[in-house]
Amino acid sequence: MNMPAKRANKSLFHGISILILLFIVQCQPGGRNGDHPVPANLIPADTMITILVDVHLIESSLKMIHTKKLDNERYTDSYYHTLFEKHHITRQQFLQSLEYYEQDAKMLEKIYEDVIIELSKMESQAR
């Protein structure tokens, strides 16, 4: 296996580890907060899985880029702008949907299980 592929696999592994840690921290006991209304433009859970897979790939890519802070901000903005265009959503819609799903531990758990499955498939194909 060549060096870039090894680095990509290592980054993907780190991304999955961070994803699992985020999942553990975010999943608090309890259900949906009754005061938290469903956003009018809620991103469906199956679409959110696809978007979150892309988010974690972006974050992994950004960790591989070692440049000055200003360059990292430029890359981050560019990557996320492309992500939102690709999925035909806005940053606000994404954030509101993510916040909504975070209120339901079981739903968020299911979403992240599927995200991890997709990232694992990608990692296997990269080998």
MMTF fields as JSON, N, C-alpha, C and O atoms, coordinates in Angstrom:
{
  "mmtfVersion": "1.0.0",
  "mmtfProducer": "UNKNOWN",
  "numBonds": 507,
  "numAtoms": 508,
  "numGroups": 127,
  "numChains": 1,
  "numModels": 1,
  "chainsPerModel": [1],
  "groupsPerChain": [127],
  "chainIdList": ["A"],
  "bondAtomList": [4, 2, 8, 6, 12, 10, 16, 14, 20, 18, 24, 22, 28, 26, 32, 30, 36, 34, 40, 38, 44, 42, 48, 46, 52, 50, 56, 54, 60, 58, 64, 62, 68, 66, 72, 70, 76, 74, 80, 78, 84, 82, 88, 86, 92, 90, 96, 94, 100, 98, 104, 102, 108, 106, 112, 110, 116, 114, 120, 118, 124, 122, 128, 126, 132, 130, 136, 134, 140, 138, 144, 142, 148, 146, 152, 150, 156, 154, 160, 158, 164, 162, 168, 166, 172, 170, 176, 174, 180, 178, 184, 182, 188, 186, 192, 190, 196, 194, 200, 198, 204, 202, 208, 206, 212, 210, 216, 214, 220, 218, 224, 222, 228, 226, 232, 230, 236, 234, 240, 238, 244, 242, 248, 246, 252, 250, 256, 254, 260, 258, 264, 262, 268, 266, 272, 270, 276, 274, 280, 278, 284, 282, 288, 286, 292, 290, 296, 294, 300, 298, 304, 302, 308, 306, 312, 310, 316, 314, 320, 318, 324, 322, 328, 326, 332, 330, 336, 334, 340, 338, 344, 342, 348, 346, 352, 350, 356, 354, 360, 358, 364, 362, 368, 366, 372, 370, 376, 374, 380, 378, 384, 382, 388, 386, 392, 390, 396, 394, 400, 398, 404, 402, 408, 406, 412, 410, 416, 414, 420, 418, 424, 422, 428, 426, 432, 430, 436, 434, 440, 438, 444, 442, 448, 446, 452, 450, 456, 454, 460, 458, 464, 462, 468, 466, 472, 470, 476, 474, 480, 478, 484, 482, 488, 486, 492, 490, 496, 494, 500, 498, 504, 502],
  "bondOrderList": [1, 1, 1, 1, 1, 1, 1, 1, 1, 1, 1, 1, 1, 1, 1, 1, 1, 1, 1, 1, 1, 1, 1, 1, 1, 1, 1, 1, 1, 1, 1, 1, 1, 1, 1, 1, 1, 1, 1, 1, 1, 1, 1, 1, 1, 1, 1, 1, 1, 1, 1, 1, 1, 1, 1, 1, 1, 1, 1, 1, 1, 1, 1, 1, 1, 1, 1, 1, 1, 1, 1, 1, 1, 1, 1, 1, 1, 1, 1, 1, 1, 1, 1, 1, 1, 1, 1, 1, 1, 1, 1, 1, 1, 1, 1, 1, 1, 1, 1, 1, 1, 1, 1, 1, 1, 1, 1, 1, 1, 1, 1, 1, 1, 1, 1, 1, 1, 1, 1, 1, 1, 1, 1, 1, 1, 1],
  "groupList": [{"groupName": "MET", "atomNameList": ["N", "CA", "C", "O"], "elementList": ["N", "C", "C", "O"], "formalChargeList": [0, 0, 0, 0], "bondAtomList": [1, 0, 2, 1, 3, 2], "bondOrderList": [1, 1, 2], "singleLetterCode": "M", "chemCompType": "L-PEPTIDE LINKING"}, {"groupName": "ASN", "atomNameList": ["N", "CA", "C", "O"], "elementList": ["N", "C", "C", "O"], "formalChargeList": [0, 0, 0, 0], "bondAtomList": [1, 0, 2, 1, 3, 2], "bondOrderList": [1, 1, 2], "singleLetterCode": "N", "chemCompType": "L-PEPTIDE LINKING"}, {"groupName": "PRO", "atomNameList": ["N", "CA", "C", "O"], "elementList": ["N", "C", "C", "O"], "formalChargeList": [0, 0, 0, 0], "bondAtomList": [1, 0, 2, 1, 3, 2], "bondOrderList": [1, 1, 2], "singleLetterCode": "P", "chemCompType": "L-PEPTIDE LINKING"}, {"groupName": "ALA", "atomNameList": ["N", "CA", "C", "O"], "elementList": ["N", "C", "C", "O"], "formalChargeList": [0, 0, 0, 0], "bondAtomList": [1, 0, 2, 1, 3, 2], "bondOrderList": [1, 1, 2], "singleLetterCode": "A", "chemCompType": "L-PEPTIDE LINKING"}, {"groupName": "LYS", "atomNameList": ["N", "CA", "C", "O"], "elementList": ["N", "C", "C", "O"], "formalChargeList": [0, 0, 0, 0], "bondAtomList": [1, 0, 2, 1, 3, 2], "bondOrderList": [1, 1, 2], "singleLetterCode": "K", "chemCompType": "L-PEPTIDE LINKING"}, {"groupName": "ARG", "atomNameList": ["N", "CA", "C", "O"], "elementList": ["N", "C", "C", "O"], "formalChargeList": [0, 0, 0, 0], "bondAtomList": [1, 0, 2, 1, 3, 2], "bondOrderList": [1, 1, 2], "singleLetterCode": "R", "chemCompType": "L-PEPTIDE LINKING"}, {"groupName": "SER", "atomNameList": ["N", "CA", "C", "O"], "elementList": ["N", "C", "C", "O"], "formalChargeList": [0, 0, 0, 0], "bondAtomList": [1, 0, 2, 1, 3, 2], "bondOrderList": [1, 1, 2], "singleLetterCode": "S", "chemCompType": "L-PEPTIDE LINKING"}, {"groupName": "LEU", "atomNameList": ["N", "CA", "C", "O"], "elementList": ["N", "C", "C", "O"], "formalChargeList": [0, 0, 0, 0], "bondAtomList": [1, 0, 2, 1, 3, 2], "bondOrderList": [1, 1, 2], "singleLetterCode": "L", "chemCompType": "L-PEPTIDE LINKING"}, {"groupName": "PHE", "atomNameList": ["N", "CA", "C", "O"], "elementList": ["N", "C", "C", "O"], "formalChargeList": [0, 0, 0, 0], "bondAtomList": [1, 0, 2, 1, 3, 2], "bondOrderList": [1, 1, 2], "singleLetterCode": "F", "chemCompType": "L-PEPTIDE LINKING"}, {"groupName": "HIS", "atomNameList": ["N", "CA", "C", "O"], "elementList": ["N", "C", "C", "O"], "formalChargeList": [0, 0, 0, 0], "bondAtomList": [1, 0, 2, 1, 3, 2], "bondOrderList": [1, 1, 2], "singleLetterCode": "H", "chemCompType": "L-PEPTIDE LINKING"}, {"groupName": "GLY", "atomNameList": ["N", "CA", "C", "O"], "elementList": ["N", "C", "C", "O"], "formalChargeList": [0, 0, 0, 0], "bondAtomList": [1, 0, 2, 1, 3, 2], "bondOrderList": [1, 1, 2], "singleLetterCode": "G", "chemCompType": "PEPTIDE LINKING"}, {"groupName": "ILE", "atomNameList": ["N", "CA", "C", "O"], "elementList": ["N", "C", "C", "O"], "formalChargeList": [0, 0, 0, 0], "bondAtomList": [1, 0, 2, 1, 3, 2], "bondOrderList": [1, 1, 2], "singleLetterCode": "I", "chemCompType": "L-PEPTIDE LINKING"}, {"groupName": "VAL", "atomNameList": ["N", "CA", "C", "O"], "elementList": ["N", "C", "C", "O"], "formalChargeList": [0, 0, 0, 0], "bondAtomList": [1, 0, 2, 1, 3, 2], "bondOrderList": [1, 1, 2], "singleLetterCode": "V", "chemCompType": "L-PEPTIDE LINKING"}, {"groupName": "GLN", "atomNameList": ["N", "CA", "C", "O"], "elementList": ["N", "C", "C", "O"], "formalChargeList": [0, 0, 0, 0], "bondAtomList": [1, 0, 2, 1, 3, 2], "bondOrderList": [1, 1, 2], "singleLetterCode": "Q", "chemCompType": "L-PEPTIDE LINKING"}, {"groupName": "CYS", "atomNameList": ["N", "CA", "C", "O"], "elementList": ["N", "C", "C", "O"], "formalChargeList": [0, 0, 0, 0], "bondAtomList": [1, 0, 2, 1, 3, 2], "bondOrderList": [1, 1, 2], "singleLetterCode": "C", "chemCompType": "L-PEPTIDE LINKING"}, {"groupName": "ASP", "atomNameList": ["N", "CA", "C", "O"], "elementList": ["N", "C", "C", "O"], "formalChargeList": [0, 0, 0, 0], "bondAtomList": [1, 0, 2, 1, 3, 2], "bondOrderList": [1, 1, 2], "singleLetterCode": "D", "chemCompType": "L-PEPTIDE LINKING"}, {"groupName": "THR", "atomNameList": ["N", "CA", "C", "O"], "elementList": ["N", "C", "C", "O"], "formalChargeList": [0, 0, 0, 0], "bondAtomList": [1, 0, 2, 1, 3, 2], "bondOrderList": [1, 1, 2], "singleLetterCode": "T", "chemCompType": "L-PEPTIDE LINKING"}, {"groupName": "GLU", "atomNameList": ["N", "CA", "C", "O"], "elementList": ["N", "C", "C", "O"], "formalChargeList": [0, 0, 0, 0], "bondAtomList": [1, 0, 2, 1, 3, 2], "bondOrderList": [1, 1, 2], "singleLetterCode": "E", "chemCompType": "L-PEPTIDE LINKING"}, {"groupName": "TYR", "atomNameList": ["N", "CA", "C", "O"], "elementList": ["N", "C", "C", "O"], "formalChargeList": [0, 0, 0, 0], "bondAtomList": [1, 0, 2, 1, 3, 2], "bondOrderList": [1, 1, 2], "singleLetterCode": "Y", "chemCompType": "L-PEPTIDE LINKING"}],
  "groupTypeList": [0, 1, 0, 2, 3, 4, 5, 3, 1, 4, 6, 7, 8, 9, 10, 11, 6, 11, 7, 11, 7, 7, 8, 11, 12, 13, 14, 13, 2, 10, 10, 5, 1, 10, 15, 9, 2, 12, 2, 3, 1, 7, 11, 2, 3, 15, 16, 0, 11, 16, 11, 7, 12, 15, 12, 9, 7, 11, 17, 6, 6, 7, 4, 0, 11, 9, 16, 4, 4, 7, 15, 1, 17, 5, 18, 16, 15, 6, 18, 18, 9, 16, 7, 8, 17, 4, 9, 9, 11, 16, 5, 13, 13, 8, 7, 13, 6, 7, 17, 18, 18, 17, 13, 15, 3, 4, 0, 7, 17, 4, 11, 18, 17, 15, 12, 11, 11, 17, 7, 6, 4, 0, 17, 6, 13, 3, 5],
  "groupIdList": [1, 2, 3, 4, 5, 6, 7, 8, 9, 10, 11, 12, 13, 14, 15, 16, 17, 18, 19, 20, 21, 22, 23, 24, 25, 26, 27, 28, 29, 30, 31, 32, 33, 34, 35, 36, 37, 38, 39, 40, 41, 42, 43, 44, 45, 46, 47, 48, 49, 50, 51, 52, 53, 54, 55, 56, 57, 58, 59, 60, 61, 62, 63, 64, 65, 66, 67, 68, 69, 70, 71, 72, 73, 74, 75, 76, 77, 78, 79, 80, 81, 82, 83, 84, 85, 86, 87, 88, 89, 90, 91, 92, 93, 94, 95, 96, 97, 98, 99, 100, 101, 102, 103, 104, 105, 106, 107, 108, 109, 110, 111, 112, 113, 114, 115, 116, 117, 118, 119, 120, 121, 122, 123, 124, 125, 126, 127],
  "secStructList": [7, 7, 2, 2, 2, 2, 2, 2, 2, 2, 2, 2, 2, 2, 2, 2, 2, 2, 2, 2, 2, 2, 2, 2, 2, 2, 7, 7, 1, 1, 7, 7, 7, 6, 6, 1, 7, 7, 7, 6, 6, 7, 7, 7, 2, 2, 2, 2, 2, 2, 2, 2, 2, 2, 2, 2, 2, 2, 2, 2, 2, 2, 2, 2, 7, 7, 7, 7, 2, 2, 2, 2, 2, 2, 2, 2, 2, 2, 2, 2, 2, 2, 2, 2, 2, 2, 6, 6, 7, 7, 2, 2, 2, 2, 2, 2, 2, 2, 2, 2, 2, 2, 6, 7, 2, 2, 2, 2, 2, 2, 2, 2, 2, 2, 2, 2, 2, 2, 2, 2, 2, 2, 2, 2, 2, 2, 7],
  "xCoordList": [0.862, 0.0, 0.899, 1.872, 0.583, 1.405, 1.142, 0.154, 2.036, 1.969, 0.692, 0.093, 0.237, -1.01, -2.2, -3.064, -2.253, -3.367, -3.293, -4.318, -2.076, -1.92, -2.371, -3.058, -1.978, -2.39, -3.898, -4.513, -4.496, -5.951, -6.655, -7.636, -6.162, -6.767, -6.624, -7.556, -5.447, -5.22, -6.166, -6.734, -6.341, -7.241, -8.684, -9.444, -9.058, -10.412, -10.643, -11.707, -9.655, -9.766, -9.919, -10.753, -9.118, -9.23, -10.596, -11.192, -11.087, -12.411, -13.501, -14.411, -13.405, -14.394, -14.286, -15.301, -13.068, -12.886, -13.507, -14.166, -13.299, -13.882, -15.401, -16.106, -15.886, -17.332, -17.934, -18.971, -17.281, -17.779, -17.736, -18.68, -16.657, -16.552, -17.644, -18.264, -17.882, -18.935, -20.288, -21.114, -20.49, -21.742, -21.94, -23.023, -20.907, -21.01, -21.289, -22.124, -20.604, -20.792, -22.174, -22.794, -22.664, -23.932, -25.157, -26.197, -25.048, -26.221, -26.465, -26.004, -27.174, -27.556, -28.826, -29.626, -29.033, -30.288, -31.479, -31.382, -32.582, -33.791, -34.199, -33.457, -35.372, -35.905, -35.902, -35.14, -36.778, -36.898, -37.402, -38.296, -36.842, -37.257, -38.575, -38.633, -39.624, -40.942, -40.989, -41.877, -40.047, -40.009, -39.25, -39.122, -38.757, -37.936, -38.769, -38.933, -39.297, -40.177, -39.408, -38.202, -40.127, -39.548, -39.328, -40.27, -38.091, -37.849, -38.681, -38.884, -39.153, -39.98, -39.203, -39.793, -37.898, -37.089, -36.138, -34.98, -36.639, -35.843, -35.297, -36.031, -34.019, -33.393, -33.76, -33.541, -34.314, -34.683, -33.464, -32.335, -33.703, -32.62, -31.727, -30.506, -32.295, -31.475, -30.565, -29.443, -31.049, -30.221, -29.17, -28.044, -29.539, -28.607, -27.428, -26.301, -27.674, -26.598, -25.579, -24.376, -26.059, -25.184, -24.388, -23.194, -25.06, -24.396, -23.333, -22.224, -23.658, -22.692, -21.492, -20.382, -21.693, -20.553, -19.632, -18.419, -20.203, -19.407, -18.736, -17.589, -19.431, -18.847, -17.599, -16.576, -17.678, -16.53, -15.396, -14.23, -15.703, -14.652, -13.98, -12.763, -14.779, -14.221, -13.304, -12.183, -13.765, -12.958, -11.658, -10.61, -11.727, -10.524, -9.561, -8.353, -10.102, -9.265, -8.608, -7.431, -9.369, -8.825, -7.698, -6.752, -7.8, -6.732, -5.459, -4.362, -5.601, -4.421, -3.728, -2.558, -4.424, -3.856, -3.158, -3.794, -1.873, -1.106, -0.643, 0.428, -1.456, -1.119, -1.386, -1.755, -1.189, -1.469, -2.957, -3.794, -3.267, -4.657, -5.575, -6.686, -5.139, -5.981, -6.28, -7.398, -5.28, -5.498, -6.493, -7.36, -6.374, -7.308, -8.74, -9.673, -8.914, -10.256, -10.81, -11.992, -9.941, -10.357, -10.772, -11.811, -9.957, -10.299, -11.603, -12.462, -11.743, -12.949, -14.18, -15.153, -14.145, -15.279, -15.593, -16.757, -14.56, -14.742, -15.349, -16.29, -14.813, -15.326, -16.786, -17.602, -17.11, -18.49, -19.452, -20.601, -18.984, -19.815, -20.159, -21.304, -19.155, -19.366, -20.313, -21.177, -20.159, -21.043, -22.5, -23.385, -22.74, -24.11, -24.699, -25.877, -23.89, -24.365, -24.678, -25.708, -23.798, -23.978, -25.31, -26.006, -25.65, -26.862, -28.065, -29.142, -27.881, -28.964, -29.595, -30.815, -28.716, -29.171, -28.41, -27.431, -28.876, -28.16, -27.446, -27.775, -26.484, -25.776, -26.778, -26.715, -27.7, -28.696, -29.588, -29.894, -30.001, -30.835, -30.083, -30.648, -28.82, -28.006, -27.904, -28.136, -27.557, -27.38, -28.683, -28.678, -29.788, -31.08, -31.475, -32.002, -31.227, -31.555, -30.684, -31.175, -29.398, -28.495, -28.913, -28.937, -29.235, -29.687, -30.969, -31.118, -31.868, -33.116, -32.822, -33.352, -31.983, -31.674, -30.907, -31.033, -30.119, -29.397, -30.341, -29.938, -31.566, -32.543, -33.122, -33.749, -32.927, -33.463, -32.29, -31.776, -31.875, -30.689, -30.813, -29.838, -31.99, -32.157, -32.049, -31.431, -32.635, -32.557, -31.115, -30.623, -30.448, -29.064, -28.17, -27.258, -28.437, -27.674, -27.833, -26.846, -29.037, -29.304, -28.607, -28.002, -28.695, -28.036, -26.534, -25.943, -25.911, -24.466, -24.045, -22.947, -24.873, -24.563, -24.438, -23.514, -25.369, -25.344, -24.169, -23.581, -23.828, -22.663, -21.402, -20.574, -21.257, -20.077, -20.021, -18.948, -21.158, -21.203, -20.71, -19.892, -21.2, -20.789, -19.311, -18.632, -18.798, -17.367, -16.52, -15.45, -16.983, -16.255, -16.215, -15.192, -17.322, -17.345, -16.323, -15.588, -16.281, -15.329, -13.89, -13.037, -13.636, -12.297, -11.902, -10.768, -12.826, -12.553, -12.245, -11.35, -12.982, -12.771, -11.448, -10.869, -10.965, -9.71, -8.491, -7.394, -8.686, -7.543, -7.134, -6.197],
  "yCoordList": [-1.186, 0.0, 1.238, 1.295, 2.215, 3.412, 4.342, 4.192, 5.298, 6.2, 7.036, 7.139, 7.649, 8.43, 7.573, 8.034, 6.341, 5.457, 5.119, 5.063, 4.894, 4.606, 5.798, 5.639, 7.001, 8.206, 8.386, 8.763, 8.123, 8.255, 7.258, 7.605, 6.009, 5.013, 5.406, 5.247, 5.922, 6.355, 7.498, 7.519, 8.446, 9.567, 9.103, 9.598, 8.152, 7.622, 6.924, 7.071, 6.163, 5.5, 6.532, 6.37, 7.594, 8.651, 9.324, 9.649, 9.53, 10.132, 9.274, 9.785, 7.962, 7.053, 7.066, 7.032, 7.114, 7.167, 8.432, 8.385, 9.544, 10.805, 10.737, 11.226, 10.134, 9.969, 9.177, 9.554, 8.083, 7.262, 8.051, 7.998, 8.779, 9.597, 10.657, 10.87, 11.321, 12.321, 11.695, 12.272, 10.516, 9.807, 9.528, 9.759, 9.038, 8.714, 9.966, 9.941, 11.048, 12.291, 12.888, 13.396, 12.834, 13.464, 12.716, 13.327, 11.394, 10.591, 10.61, 9.735, 11.593, 11.72, 10.919, 10.753, 10.409, 9.711, 10.637, 11.847, 10.062, 10.861, 10.887, 10.447, 11.398, 11.432, 12.821, 13.685, 13.028, 14.31, 15.369, 15.114, 16.507, 17.651, 18.163, 18.569, 18.147, 18.569, 20.014, 20.391, 20.831, 22.244, 22.472, 23.608, 21.417, 21.554, 21.181, 19.997, 22.173, 21.886, 21.296, 21.497, 20.577, 20.021, 21.177, 21.907, 21.355, 22.425, 22.205, 21.069, 23.285, 23.205, 22.558, 21.881, 22.761, 22.227, 21.13, 21.067, 20.264, 19.186, 18.282, 17.868, 17.988, 17.067, 15.654, 15.307, 14.832, 13.459, 12.688, 12.943, 11.753, 11.003, 10.295, 10.302, 9.69, 8.973, 9.923, 9.565, 11.114, 12.127, 12.666, 12.959, 12.794, 13.282, 12.317, 12.751, 11.028, 10.038, 10.317, 10.362, 10.501, 10.781, 12.067, 12.129, 13.08, 14.361, 14.203, 14.717, 13.498, 13.323, 12.49, 12.717, 11.532, 10.799, 11.795, 11.778, 12.656, 13.672, 14.628, 15.023, 14.999, 15.889, 15.252, 15.918, 13.972, 13.314, 13.11, 13.109, 12.939, 12.881, 14.237, 14.32, 15.295, 16.652, 16.89, 17.37, 16.561, 16.788, 15.992, 16.479, 14.78, 13.962, 14.608, 14.652, 15.104, 15.777, 17.023, 17.286, 17.781, 19.004, 18.71, 19.489, 17.604, 17.236, 16.866, 17.0, 16.399, 16.035, 17.26, 17.186, 18.374, 19.603, 20.344, 20.773, 20.484, 21.186, 22.523, 22.621, 23.532, 24.865, 25.866, 25.508, 27.13, 28.187, 28.242, 27.774, 28.818, 28.884, 29.547, 29.067, 30.628, 31.309, 30.408, 30.406, 29.64, 28.701, 27.626, 27.25, 27.123, 26.102, 26.632, 25.912, 27.872, 28.466, 28.569, 28.319, 28.942, 29.043, 27.673, 27.544, 26.65, 25.293, 24.822, 24.245, 25.068, 24.648, 25.284, 24.592, 26.585, 27.284, 26.732, 26.529, 26.493, 25.987, 24.582, 24.303, 23.71, 22.333, 22.311, 21.603, 23.084, 23.071, 23.737, 23.317, 24.76, 25.386, 24.355, 24.261, 23.588, 22.538, 21.461, 20.98, 21.09, 20.093, 20.549, 19.788, 21.791, 22.299, 22.39, 22.097, 22.793, 22.826, 21.421, 21.204, 20.474, 19.095, 18.519, 17.823, 18.817, 18.247, 19.198, 18.888, 20.342, 21.314, 21.734, 21.751, 22.068, 22.524, 23.783, 24.15, 24.44, 25.603, 25.208, 24.2, 26.001, 25.777, 25.79, 24.946, 26.746, 26.857, 25.62, 25.12, 25.128, 23.934, 22.736, 21.959, 22.601, 21.511, 21.614, 20.636, 22.799, 22.978, 22.772, 22.171, 23.266, 23.07, 21.595, 21.103, 20.905, 19.48, 18.68, 17.794, 18.99, 18.299, 18.541, 17.615, 19.775, 20.109, 19.337, 18.855, 19.225, 18.494, 17.019, 16.462, 16.387, 14.977, 14.744, 13.681, 15.723, 15.582, 15.502, 15.033, 15.941, 15.912, 14.514, 14.272, 13.597, 12.244, 11.262, 10.965, 10.765, 9.919, 8.67, 8.261, 8.057, 6.831, 7.115, 6.343, 8.2, 8.56, 8.9, 8.464, 9.669, 10.035, 8.794, 8.682, 7.874, 6.619, 5.853, 5.365, 5.742, 5.036, 5.736, 5.082, 7.042, 7.803, 7.541, 7.251, 7.64, 7.456, 6.009, 5.766, 5.055, 3.666, 3.528, 2.887, 4.131, 4.059, 4.842, 4.425, 5.959, 6.734, 5.888, 5.832, 5.235, 4.4, 3.242, 2.905, 2.64, 1.552, 2.051, 1.394, 3.201, 3.745, 4.079, 3.781, 4.697, 5.022, 3.753, 3.713, 2.73, 1.461, 0.803, 0.239, 0.873, 0.338, 1.076, 0.456, 2.388, 3.179, 2.796, 2.682, 2.601, 2.225, 0.875, 0.699, -0.077, -1.413, -1.333, -2.022, -0.5, -0.362, 0.318, 0.09, 1.147, 1.863, 0.968, 1.302, -0.16, -1.069, -1.83, -2.626],
  "zCoordList": [0.0, 0.0, 0.0, 0.752, -0.828, -0.913, 0.268, 0.986, 0.455, 1.621, 1.669, 2.74, 0.548, 0.633, 1.047, 1.793, 0.576, 0.96, 2.438, 3.117, 2.945, 4.38, 5.211, 6.22, 4.777, 5.506, 5.451, 6.449, 4.303, 4.16, 5.066, 5.723, 5.111, 5.993, 7.452, 8.241, 7.81, 9.189, 9.538, 10.63, 8.622, 8.86, 8.965, 9.797, 8.119, 8.176, 9.501, 10.102, 9.968, 11.268, 12.374, 13.265, 12.323, 13.325, 13.247, 14.274, 12.032, 11.863, 12.477, 13.129, 12.267, 12.849, 14.366, 15.061, 14.882, 16.337, 16.919, 17.957, 16.258, 16.708, 16.626, 17.509, 15.571, 15.394, 16.552, 17.098, 16.922, 18.032, 19.328, 20.116, 19.559, 20.763, 20.803, 21.845, 19.68, 19.59, 19.899, 20.606, 19.358, 19.59, 21.078, 21.615, 21.736, 23.163, 23.981, 24.885, 23.677, 24.421, 24.182, 25.116, 22.951, 22.599, 23.093, 23.339, 23.243, 23.582, 25.084, 25.817, 25.511, 26.908, 27.145, 26.224, 28.379, 28.647, 28.448, 28.652, 28.053, 27.871, 26.425, 25.547, 26.181, 24.822, 24.27, 24.702, 23.296, 22.631, 23.604, 24.412, 23.519, 24.315, 23.747, 22.586, 24.548, 24.088, 23.635, 22.871, 24.092, 23.719, 22.415, 21.959, 21.827, 20.626, 19.402, 19.108, 18.687, 17.542, 16.355, 16.209, 15.53, 14.306, 13.333, 13.025, 12.843, 11.87, 10.609, 10.181, 10.027, 8.811, 7.663, 6.821, 7.626, 6.529, 7.033, 6.619, 7.933, 8.506, 7.4, 6.503, 7.475, 6.536, 6.987, 8.147, 6.091, 6.48, 6.995, 6.576, 7.899, 8.538, 7.52, 7.678, 6.487, 5.501, 4.722, 4.365, 4.466, 3.799, 4.759, 4.357, 6.022, 7.042, 7.18, 7.419, 7.034, 7.099, 5.992, 6.248, 4.782, 3.645, 3.861, 3.568, 4.37, 4.617, 5.695, 5.549, 6.777, 7.865, 7.433, 7.914, 6.538, 5.982, 5.282, 5.493, 4.458, 3.767, 4.752, 4.543, 5.812, 6.828, 7.428, 7.586, 7.761, 8.375, 7.387, 7.785, 6.127, 5.112, 4.952, 4.793, 4.997, 4.937, 6.118, 5.949, 7.304, 8.51, 8.458, 8.882, 7.944, 7.794, 6.801, 7.034, 5.701, 4.694, 5.271, 5.025, 6.032, 6.606, 7.6, 7.718, 8.301, 9.24, 8.508, 9.051, 7.271, 6.482, 5.903, 5.528, 5.826, 5.279, 6.412, 7.374, 6.287, 7.312, 6.741, 6.143, 6.934, 6.447, 7.552, 8.67, 7.211, 8.172, 8.498, 7.727, 9.645, 10.114, 9.08, 8.855, 8.454, 7.472, 6.285, 5.768, 5.849, 4.744, 5.152, 4.362, 6.389, 6.865, 6.881, 6.524, 7.289, 7.299, 5.88, 5.644, 4.938, 3.539, 3.004, 2.356, 3.277, 2.845, 3.498, 2.831, 4.781, 5.499, 4.882, 4.582, 4.692, 4.085, 2.701, 2.357, 1.915, 0.559, 0.571, -0.172, 1.408, 1.48, 1.91, 1.321, 2.933, 3.425, 2.442, 2.31, 1.764, 0.734, -0.343, -0.783, -0.757, -1.748, -1.214, -1.947, 0.031, 0.654, 0.613, 0.222, 1.02, 1.054, -0.354, -0.554, -1.319, -2.709, -3.213, -3.851, -2.93, -3.388, -2.9, -3.639, -1.654, -1.055, -1.142, -0.633, -1.781, -1.979, -0.641, -0.479, 0.299, 1.615, 1.982, 1.331, 3.039, 3.563, 4.852, 5.478, 5.228, 6.492, 7.643, 8.537, 7.616, 8.676, 8.724, 9.807, 7.575, 7.533, 8.129, 8.898, 7.772, 8.311, 9.825, 10.535, 10.32, 11.761, 12.538, 13.612, 11.999, 12.661, 12.678, 13.676, 11.596, 11.533, 12.492, 13.192, 12.524, 13.436, 14.886, 15.696, 15.2, 16.553, 16.903, 18.026, 15.961, 16.183, 16.477, 17.438, 15.657, 15.86, 17.164, 17.773, 17.594, 18.858, 20.055, 21.12, 19.905, 20.994, 21.219, 22.25, 20.281, 20.365, 20.305, 19.227, 21.463, 21.55, 20.689, 20.058, 20.651, 19.865, 18.364, 17.631, 17.914, 16.497, 16.123, 15.083, 16.96, 16.682, 16.675, 15.856, 17.588, 17.624, 16.316, 15.766, 15.821, 14.56, 13.391, 12.541, 13.354, 12.284, 12.302, 11.261, 13.477, 13.559, 13.341, 12.84, 13.697, 13.355, 11.845, 11.346, 11.124, 9.658, 9.075, 8.077, 9.683, 9.234, 9.389, 8.48, 10.532, 10.79, 9.793, 9.292, 9.51, 8.525, 7.168, 6.524, 6.735, 5.429, 5.398, 4.416, 6.462, 6.515, 6.535, 5.926, 7.221, 7.264, 5.886, 5.497, 5.149, 3.784, 2.922, 2.153, 3.053, 2.272, 2.621, 1.741, 3.905, 4.344, 3.765, 3.319, 3.769, 3.211, 1.721, 1.231, 1.006, -0.439, -0.748, -1.81, 0.163, -0.054, 0.126, -0.324, 0.782, 1.043, -0.149, -0.082]
}
